[in-house]
Amino acid sequence: MEIVYTNNELDSHYFKKYKVNGLYSKNSNYLKSLAIDLKEININKKMNVGVYLKYGNKQKFSIISELLKEFDIEHLQKQKLGELSTTELLKILTIKELVGNNETIILRSIDNYLNTRDLKRYFQILKNHIDKLRKTIIFETNNIDNLSKICSNILITDNNNVLFNGDNYDRLPMKTNLMKIADLANKKNAKLDYYKDVNDLLKAIYRSVSEKDL
């Protein structure tokens, strides 16, 4: 899990401003190839969470409090950064970067530390605030299923060559697990579309079975 950021403005053709963009970079580090100034977050593990978040952000106490509440981590403010779990630290660093002066936040493989429900909630909170806070998010992972569920736009590269860019997930050069399930069902004449959410797929399968029973 890693959070980095940059003050460089990225190509808006590939990375939509103030949206959650997905990046699947096969056999390469695509962002590194762009030669942008990626900055790591330095933290003092002995510093209290509340002090860390509010340091340099005196005008943003209100939004910091709101984000702490939405992430359900208000109770951590008196703890030291070094005492936090990986998931707790992820949320604290996310808030810090959301209220900071950076242009773009890159979230690398954070889905390894959040279950499906928490991952969905995490990104919903981001989507509720990034336009107002004028942040562009890049979610970088090799889990194509998570990218398809969460992102408004996906960029897939291989050896730094762009294979796919857009939001038409039916044209992805690789299939998600839900797509594969739909394909298996369609071999038995289910006539299913592709879905991002497993609940939507299950409803479609149920409708297909019900129609055959009529």
C-alpha positions as CSV (number, residue, x, y, z in Angstrom):
1,M,0.0,0.0,0.0
2,E,1.3,3.4,-1.0
3,I,0.0,6.9,-1.3
4,V,2.0,9.4,-3.4
5,Y,1.0,12.7,-4.9
6,T,2.1,15.2,-7.5
7,N,1.5,18.9,-8.2
8,N,1.9,18.3,-11.9
9,E,-1.3,18.4,-14.0
10,L,-1.6,15.2,-15.9
11,D,-2.9,14.7,-19.5
12,S,-6.7,15.1,-19.1
13,H,-7.3,12.8,-22.1
14,Y,-6.1,9.8,-20.0
15,F,-6.8,11.1,-16.5
16,K,-10.1,12.9,-16.0
17,K,-9.9,15.9,-13.7
18,Y,-11.7,15.6,-10.3
19,K,-12.6,12.0,-11.0
20,V,-11.4,8.6,-9.7
21,N,-9.3,7.2,-12.5
22,G,-8.2,3.5,-12.7
23,L,-4.7,2.5,-13.8
24,Y,-3.7,-1.0,-14.7
25,S,0.0,-0.9,-15.7
26,K,1.2,-4.3,-17.1
27,N,4.9,-5.0,-17.2
28,S,5.8,-1.3,-16.5
29,N,5.5,1.6,-14.2
30,Y,3.5,3.9,-16.5
31,L,3.4,6.9,-14.1
32,K,7.2,6.8,-13.7
33,S,7.6,6.8,-17.5
34,L,5.7,10.1,-17.6
35,A,8.6,11.7,-15.7
36,I,6.3,13.6,-13.4
37,D,7.4,14.6,-9.9
38,L,5.9,12.0,-7.7
39,K,6.2,12.9,-4.0
40,E,6.1,10.5,-1.0
41,I,4.4,11.4,2.2
42,N,6.7,11.9,5.1
43,I,5.3,11.3,8.6
44,N,6.5,11.7,12.1
45,K,5.3,8.5,13.8
46,K,5.4,10.2,17.2
47,M,3.0,13.0,16.2
48,N,-0.6,12.9,17.2
49,V,-3.2,12.3,14.5
50,G,-5.1,15.4,15.2
51,V,-2.0,17.6,15.2
52,Y,-0.8,16.0,12.0
53,L,-4.0,16.6,10.1
54,K,-4.5,20.1,11.2
55,Y,-0.9,21.2,10.8
56,G,-0.8,23.7,7.9
57,N,-4.5,23.3,7.3
58,K,-5.9,25.9,9.8
59,Q,-8.6,27.0,7.3
60,K,-9.8,23.4,6.8
61,F,-10.8,22.2,10.3
62,S,-14.4,21.8,9.2
63,I,-13.8,19.5,6.3
64,I,-11.2,17.5,8.3
65,S,-13.8,16.9,11.0
66,E,-16.3,15.9,8.4
67,L,-13.9,13.4,6.7
68,L,-12.9,11.9,10.1
69,K,-16.6,11.3,10.9
70,E,-17.3,9.8,7.4
71,F,-14.3,7.5,7.7
72,D,-15.4,6.6,11.3
73,I,-12.0,7.5,12.8
74,E,-12.8,10.5,15.0
75,H,-11.6,8.5,18.0
76,L,-8.0,8.3,16.6
77,Q,-7.2,12.0,16.9
78,K,-5.2,11.6,20.2
79,Q,-3.3,8.5,19.0
80,K,0.2,8.7,17.6
81,L,0.7,7.9,13.9
82,G,3.0,5.1,14.7
83,E,0.3,3.3,16.8
84,L,-2.2,3.1,13.9
85,S,-3.1,0.0,11.9
86,T,-2.3,0.0,8.2
87,T,-6.0,0.6,7.4
88,E,-6.3,3.5,9.9
89,L,-3.1,5.1,8.6
90,L,-4.4,4.7,5.0
91,K,-7.5,6.8,6.0
92,I,-5.5,9.4,7.9
93,L,-3.1,9.9,5.0
94,T,-6.0,10.1,2.6
95,I,-7.6,12.9,4.5
96,K,-4.2,14.7,4.8
97,E,-3.8,14.6,1.0
98,L,-7.4,15.5,0.3
99,V,-7.1,18.8,2.2
100,G,-3.5,19.5,1.0
101,N,-2.4,21.6,-1.9
102,N,-1.5,18.8,-4.3
103,E,-3.0,18.3,-7.7
104,T,-3.3,14.6,-8.0
105,I,-3.3,11.7,-5.5
106,I,-2.1,8.2,-6.5
107,L,-3.4,5.3,-4.4
108,R,-1.4,2.2,-5.1
109,S,-2.8,-1.3,-4.2
110,I,-4.8,0.0,-1.3
111,D,-7.4,-2.7,-2.1
112,N,-5.1,-5.2,-0.5
113,Y,-6.0,-3.7,2.8
114,L,-9.7,-3.1,2.5
115,N,-12.4,-5.7,2.2
116,T,-15.0,-5.3,-0.6
117,R,-17.5,-3.4,1.5
118,D,-14.9,-1.0,3.0
119,L,-13.3,-0.4,-0.4
120,K,-16.6,0.7,-1.8
121,R,-17.3,3.0,1.1
122,Y,-13.8,4.4,1.0
123,F,-14.1,5.5,-2.6
124,Q,-17.7,6.7,-2.2
125,I,-16.4,9.1,0.4
126,L,-13.7,10.3,-2.0
127,K,-16.2,10.8,-4.8
128,N,-18.4,12.9,-2.5
129,H,-15.5,15.3,-1.9
130,I,-12.9,15.4,-4.8
131,D,-14.8,17.8,-7.0
132,K,-15.2,20.3,-4.2
133,L,-11.6,19.8,-3.1
134,R,-10.4,19.9,-6.7
135,K,-8.5,16.6,-6.5
136,T,-7.8,14.1,-9.3
137,I,-7.5,10.5,-8.0
138,I,-5.6,7.7,-9.6
139,F,-6.3,4.2,-8.2
140,E,-3.5,1.9,-9.4
141,T,-4.0,-1.8,-9.0
142,N,-3.7,-5.0,-10.9
143,N,-7.2,-6.1,-9.8
144,I,-9.3,-5.3,-12.9
145,D,-12.5,-6.2,-11.0
146,N,-12.0,-3.5,-8.5
147,L,-11.1,-0.9,-11.1
148,S,-14.3,-1.7,-13.1
149,K,-16.5,-1.4,-10.0
150,I,-15.0,1.9,-8.7
151,C,-13.5,4.0,-11.4
152,S,-15.1,6.6,-13.7
153,N,-12.3,6.1,-16.2
154,I,-9.8,3.3,-16.7
155,L,-6.3,3.4,-18.4
156,I,-4.6,0.1,-19.2
157,T,-1.0,0.1,-20.4
158,D,1.5,-2.6,-21.4
159,N,5.2,-1.7,-21.6
160,N,4.0,1.9,-21.4
161,N,1.8,1.5,-24.5
162,V,-1.9,2.4,-24.0
163,L,-4.2,-0.6,-24.6
164,F,-7.4,0.9,-23.3
165,N,-8.6,4.3,-22.1
166,G,-12.2,5.1,-21.3
167,D,-15.4,4.0,-19.5
168,N,-16.8,1.5,-21.9
169,Y,-16.0,-1.5,-19.9
170,D,-17.5,-3.9,-22.4
171,R,-14.4,-3.2,-24.5
172,L,-11.8,-3.9,-21.9
173,P,-8.9,-5.9,-23.3
174,M,-9.2,-8.3,-20.3
175,K,-12.3,-9.6,-18.7
176,T,-13.4,-9.3,-15.1
177,N,-14.6,-12.3,-13.1
178,L,-18.2,-11.1,-13.4
179,M,-17.7,-10.9,-17.2
180,K,-16.4,-14.5,-17.2
181,I,-19.4,-15.7,-15.2
182,A,-21.7,-13.9,-17.7
183,D,-19.9,-15.6,-20.6
184,L,-20.3,-19.0,-19.0
185,A,-24.0,-18.4,-18.5
186,N,-24.5,-17.1,-22.0
187,K,-23.1,-20.4,-23.4
188,K,-26.3,-21.8,-22.0
189,N,-28.4,-19.1,-23.7
190,A,-28.8,-16.9,-20.6
191,K,-28.4,-13.8,-22.8
192,L,-26.8,-11.7,-20.0
193,D,-25.2,-8.3,-20.3
194,Y,-22.0,-7.5,-18.5
195,Y,-22.3,-6.0,-15.0
196,K,-19.9,-4.3,-12.6
197,D,-21.8,-5.3,-9.4
198,V,-22.3,-8.9,-8.4
199,N,-25.8,-8.2,-7.1
200,D,-26.8,-6.8,-10.5
201,L,-25.5,-9.9,-12.2
202,L,-27.3,-12.2,-9.7
203,K,-30.6,-10.4,-10.4
204,A,-30.0,-10.7,-14.1
205,I,-29.4,-14.5,-13.7
206,Y,-32.5,-14.8,-11.6
207,R,-34.6,-13.0,-14.3
208,S,-33.1,-15.2,-17.0
209,V,-33.9,-18.4,-15.1
210,S,-37.4,-17.2,-14.3
211,E,-38.2,-16.3,-17.9
212,K,-37.2,-19.9,-18.9
213,D,-39.6,-21.3,-16.3
214,L,-42.6,-19.4,-17.8
